Amino acid sequence: MTAHIRTMAIKTMAIAGAMAAALALATSASAQIYSIGTGKQGFFTYAAGAALAKVAADGGLNLRISPFGGSSAYVPGVNAGEQQFGLANELETHFAVLGDEIYKGKPSPDLRVVAVLTPLYSELFVRKDSPIKSIKDLKGKRVPTGYASQRVIDVLTKGSLANGGLEYKDISHVPVPNVVGGADEFAQGKVDVFLFALGAGKVAEVDSQVGGVRALEVDHSKEAMDRLRKYIPVAYATQLKPGNGHTGIDVPTWAYAYDYLVLANDKVADDVVYKLAKLMHDHKAELAANFGALSGFDPGRMAKDLGPVKFHPGAIKYYTEIGQWPPKAEKNEK
């Protein structure tokens, strides 16, 4: 009898130990902190990352923002697993995966996509009372260039100028470290134009500092868009209306857009990526409330054909369940 009781006690202790270990493992997993690379405060990616982290935290997923001087500084880190997640536009992600343009000879094969976040409109802004009325009027004017820590912005600038029939030889170069630096130079009167994401808080800040800004309209003709797409092949033309935080848009204005993406390292656990995709899908209102520029996030368009850029298996699993995988062909205005 005593031996039997002892045996039962040992078994009970073993089961209790196993349950405790399982509970500790689960608690550890739920408490794990995942880093998400963004730009510094004032960048579109910082505000978007903060909005995403808030929604994730409310859903039990711990994301911590890791701010950098620009996406060129942290996208390689996501590929290397130094940050588990990151935010980058579709153009830069293509360059990174292929090892092209700003990442020439340095491909990032371990980048994966979690979701399409929102269309992004990179606009050229001038003072509201500026005599500069079109992109072609920037000939000979002072334009921010270089963008040492955010080199994709230099590519966007070249594409924007090409839309107006201009090249880099046609402007006066003012080197800046990143997109915020370009906006600051503009506010101080050191450049005649600056490029920034429409809807970003920095644009509203500069608008108040200089007495108003105005976005330069993009030529949406096929010829002009073809010139732009030599630099920004993923761009498409769309017309924007005033309102919805569109500082600098006072009348219907043609612009070009491309998509921002949520990225992950390919070794992030499938269930973690699945959970993040689901939280995004189910909480659009919260994302937009946290950062107004995410009002363009479309839960029905989280997956799209990105060519050589692959989606994470965890994301694919979720999109398959909700009928978004494989992605359907899109009909963007070109």
C-alpha positions in Angstrom: 0.0 0.0 0.0 2.8 2.4 0.9 4.7 1.6 -2.3 1.5 2.2 -4.3 0.9 5.6 -2.6 4.5 6.5 -3.2 4.2 5.6 -6.9 1.0 7.6 -7.3 2.6 10.6 -5.6 5.6 10.4 -8.0 3.3 10.3 -11.0 1.2 13.2 -9.7 4.4 15.3 -9.1 5.6 14.4 -12.6 2.3 15.5 -14.2 2.2 18.7 -12.1 5.8 19.4 -13.2 5.0 18.9 -16.8 2.0 21.2 -16.5 4.0 23.9 -14.8 6.7 23.7 -17.5 4.1 24.0 -20.2 2.5 27.0 -18.4 5.9 28.6 -18.0 6.6 28.1 -21.7 3.3 29.5 -22.8 3.8 32.5 -20.5 7.3 33.1 -21.8 6.0 32.9 -25.4 3.2 35.4 -24.7 5.6 37.7 -23.0 8.2 37.6 -25.7 9.0 41.0 -27.2 9.4 41.4 -30.9 11.3 44.4 -32.4 9.8 46.4 -35.3 12.2 48.6 -37.2 10.9 52.1 -38.1 12.2 55.6 -38.8 12.7 58.2 -36.0 9.9 60.2 -34.4 8.3 62.4 -37.1 8.7 59.7 -39.8 5.6 58.1 -41.3 7.0 54.7 -40.3 7.4 55.7 -36.7 3.7 56.7 -36.4 2.5 53.7 -38.3 4.7 51.4 -36.2 3.4 52.9 -33.0 -0.2 52.4 -34.2 0.5 48.8 -35.2 2.3 48.1 -31.8 -0.7 49.5 -29.9 -3.1 47.2 -31.8 -0.8 44.2 -31.3 -0.4 44.9 -27.6 -4.1 45.0 -27.1 -4.2 41.6 -28.8 -1.5 40.1 -26.5 1.4 40.5 -29.0 4.3 42.6 -27.7 5.9 44.7 -30.5 8.6 47.3 -29.5 9.6 50.1 -31.9 13.2 50.3 -32.8 13.7 53.7 -34.4 16.4 54.4 -37.0 17.5 57.3 -39.1 15.8 55.7 -42.1 14.6 52.5 -43.7 18.0 51.8 -45.4 19.4 51.5 -41.9 17.0 48.8 -40.6 15.7 46.8 -43.6 19.0 44.8 -43.7 18.5 44.3 -39.9 15.1 42.7 -40.5 16.7 40.4 -43.1 19.4 39.5 -40.6 16.9 38.9 -37.8 18.2 41.7 -35.7 14.7 43.1 -35.8 11.9 40.6 -36.3 9.6 43.1 -38.1 9.9 46.3 -40.0 8.0 48.8 -42.2 9.2 49.6 -45.7 7.6 50.6 -49.0 7.1 48.2 -51.9 9.8 49.8 -54.0 12.6 49.5 -51.4 11.5 46.0 -50.5 12.0 44.9 -54.1 15.4 46.5 -54.2 16.4 44.8 -51.0 15.2 41.3 -52.0 16.9 41.5 -55.4 20.0 43.3 -54.2 19.4 46.1 -56.7 19.7 49.9 -56.8 20.3 51.2 -53.3 21.1 47.6 -52.2 23.3 46.8 -55.2 25.1 43.5 -54.7 23.6 43.0 -51.2 20.4 41.0 -51.5 18.1 40.3 -48.6 16.7 36.8 -49.3 15.3 36.4 -45.8 12.8 39.3 -46.0 9.1 38.2 -46.0 5.9 40.2 -46.2 3.2 40.1 -43.5 0.7 42.5 -45.1 0.1 45.4 -47.4 -0.3 48.2 -44.9 -1.6 51.2 -46.9 -1.1 53.1 -50.2 1.6 55.8 -49.7 1.6 59.1 -51.6 5.1 60.7 -51.7 4.4 64.3 -52.7 6.6 67.2 -53.6 5.5 70.2 -51.6 6.2 73.9 -52.1 5.0 77.0 -50.3 1.4 77.8 -50.9 2.3 81.2 -52.5 5.3 79.8 -54.4 5.5 80.7 -58.2 6.4 77.0 -58.7 3.2 75.6 -60.2 4.4 72.3 -61.6 7.2 69.8 -61.3 8.9 71.1 -64.5 9.1 74.5 -62.8 11.7 73.0 -60.4 14.4 73.4 -63.0 17.3 75.3 -61.4 15.6 75.2 -58.0 17.1 74.0 -54.7 16.0 70.4 -54.1 16.9 68.0 -51.2 19.0 65.0 -52.4 21.3 62.4 -51.1 19.4 61.0 -48.2 22.3 59.0 -46.8 20.3 57.1 -44.2 17.1 56.8 -46.3 18.5 56.3 -49.8 15.2 55.2 -51.3 14.0 58.8 -51.0 16.6 59.8 -53.5 15.2 57.3 -56.0 11.7 58.7 -55.3 13.0 62.2 -55.9 14.5 61.2 -59.3 11.2 59.5 -60.3 9.2 62.6 -59.3 11.4 64.9 -61.3 11.3 62.6 -64.3 7.6 62.8 -64.3 8.1 66.5 -65.0 10.7 65.9 -67.6 13.6 66.8 -65.4 16.9 65.0 -64.4 19.3 65.6 -61.5 21.5 67.7 -63.7 18.6 70.2 -64.0 18.4 71.1 -60.3 20.5 72.6 -57.5 21.4 69.8 -55.0 21.1 70.3 -51.3 22.3 67.1 -49.5 20.1 66.0 -46.5 20.4 62.8 -44.3 16.7 61.8 -44.5 13.2 62.9 -45.4 12.7 64.8 -42.1 16.0 66.6 -42.8 14.6 67.7 -46.2 11.4 69.0 -44.6 13.4 70.9 -41.9 15.6 72.5 -44.6 12.4 73.6 -46.4 11.0 75.1 -43.2 14.2 77.1 -42.8 14.1 78.4 -46.3 17.2 76.5 -47.5 15.4 74.6 -50.2 12.5 75.4 -52.5 10.6 72.1 -52.3 10.5 69.0 -50.1 9.3 65.4 -50.5 7.2 63.7 -47.8 4.4 61.2 -47.3 1.0 62.8 -47.6 -0.9 62.8 -44.3 2.2 62.7 -42.2 2.3 64.9 -39.1 5.5 66.5 -40.3 3.8 68.0 -43.4 1.1 69.6 -41.1 4.0 70.9 -38.9 5.8 72.5 -41.8 2.5 73.8 -43.2 2.0 75.8 -40.0 5.6 77.0 -39.9 5.7 78.5 -43.4 2.1 79.8 -43.8 0.8 76.9 -45.9 2.2 74.3 -48.4 0.9 73.0 -51.7 1.5 69.6 -53.3 2.7 69.7 -56.9 0.4 67.7 -59.2 1.8 64.7 -61.0 1.3 64.4 -64.8 -0.8 61.3 -65.1 -0.4 60.9 -68.8 1.1 57.6 -70.0 4.2 59.2 -71.3 4.9 61.0 -68.0 4.1 58.0 -65.8 6.4 55.8 -67.9 9.2 58.3 -67.2 8.4 58.1 -63.5 8.2 54.3 -63.5 11.7 54.0 -64.9 12.7 54.8 -61.3 9.5 53.7 -59.4 8.2 50.7 -61.4 5.5 49.9 -58.7 3.9 53.4 -58.9 0.4 54.0 -60.1 -1.5 57.3 -60.7 -4.5 58.3 -58.6 -6.4 61.5 -57.9 -6.6 62.8 -54.4 -9.3 65.0 -52.9 -9.0 67.6 -50.2 -9.8 66.6 -46.6 -8.9 63.4 -44.6 -5.7 65.0 -43.3 -4.5 65.7 -46.9 -2.5 68.8 -45.9 -1.4 70.6 -49.1 -4.3 69.3 -51.2 -6.8 72.1 -51.6 -8.3 71.0 -54.9 -8.5 67.5 -56.6 -4.9 66.7 -57.4 -3.2 63.9 -59.3 -0.5 62.0 -57.4 1.3 58.8 -57.7 1.1 56.0 -55.1 2.8 52.8 -54.1 2.2 50.5 -51.2 3.7 50.3 -47.7 4.4 46.8 -46.4 4.8 45.2 -43.0 7.9 43.0 -43.2 9.2 40.1 -41.1 12.3 37.9 -41.0 11.5 34.5 -42.5 12.4 32.8 -39.2 9.7 34.5 -37.1 7.3 31.8 -36.0 4.3 31.2 -38.3 1.8 31.5 -35.5 3.2 35.0 -34.5 2.9 36.3 -38.0 -0.5 34.7 -38.4 -1.6 36.5 -35.2 -0.3 39.9 -36.3 -2.0 39.6 -39.7 -5.3 38.7 -38.0 -5.0 41.5 -35.5 -4.5 44.0 -38.4 -7.4 42.5 -40.4 -9.8 42.7 -37.4 -8.8 46.2 -36.1 -8.7 48.7 -39.0 -10.7 51.3 -37.0 -8.2 51.1 -34.2 -5.2 51.4 -36.6 -6.8 54.5 -38.2 -7.6 56.0 -34.8 -4.0 55.6 -33.7 -2.6 57.1 -36.9 -4.9 58.9 -39.4 -2.8 58.1 -42.4 -3.7 54.4 -41.9 -7.3 55.2 -42.9 -6.2 53.9 -46.3 -5.5 50.5 -44.8 -7.8 48.0 -46.5 -8.4 44.7 -44.7 -9.6 43.2 -48.0 -6.3 44.0 -49.7 -3.6 42.7 -47.3 -2.2 40.3 -49.9 -1.1 41.2 -53.5 1.2 39.8 -56.1 4.7 41.3 -55.3 6.6 39.3 -57.9 9.9 38.2 -56.4 9.0 39.4 -52.9 7.5 36.5 -50.9 4.9 36.5 -48.2 5.6 34.8 -44.8 4.1 31.3 -44.5 2.2 32.5 -41.4 0.6 35.3 -43.4 -0.2 32.9 -46.3 -2.0 30.6 -43.9 -4.2 33.4 -42.6 -5.0 34.8 -46.0 -5.9 31.4 -47.3 -8.4 31.0 -44.5 -10.1 34.3 -45.3 -10.0 33.9 -49.1 -7.3 36.4 -50.0 -4.8 33.8 -51.1 -3.7 33.4 -53.9 -3.9 37.2 -54.5 -6.3 38.4 -57.1 -5.1 40.6 -60.0 -5.4 44.3 -59.3 -6.7 47.1 -61.5 -4.9 50.2 -60.4 -5.1 53.4 -62.3 -1.9 53.6 -64.3 
